[in-house]
Amino acid sequence: MTRDMICVSCPIGCALHVELDDAGKVVSVSGNTCKRGEKYAIDECTNPVRMLTSTIRVNGGVLPVVPVKTSVPIPKGKMFECMKAINNEVADAPIKLGDVLIANVCDTGADIIATNEV
């Protein structure tokens, strides 16, 4: 089995070709011009992760919502579960930039942090 993808680790955007065995294990990566491309391809094929950005409702603030993000990338398969947790949360003003609004969201090891003040 093979996968073709574009590396997003740096601005070059190498076209990567990844060969996988029947169990889904990476056998080889080609097309990368640096080690970051190889790591990106392996991670993307075995355990893809993403940063999650959203908003949380605010009580008593000037704005009705505060923008938030995960402190670290989370597994792609946990995105919808984390979004449900975020959608169920309501924070009380005042909120400062960097405040942790949800600790260890859905046991991912990532915190949901405010990216603005309200």
Secondary structure, 3 states (H helix, E strand, C coil): CEEEEECCCCCCCCEEEEEECCCCCEEEEECCCCHHHHHHHHHHHHCCEECCEEEEEEECCCCCEEEEEECCCEEHHHHHHHHHHHHCCEEECCCCCCCEEECCHHHCCCCEEECCCC
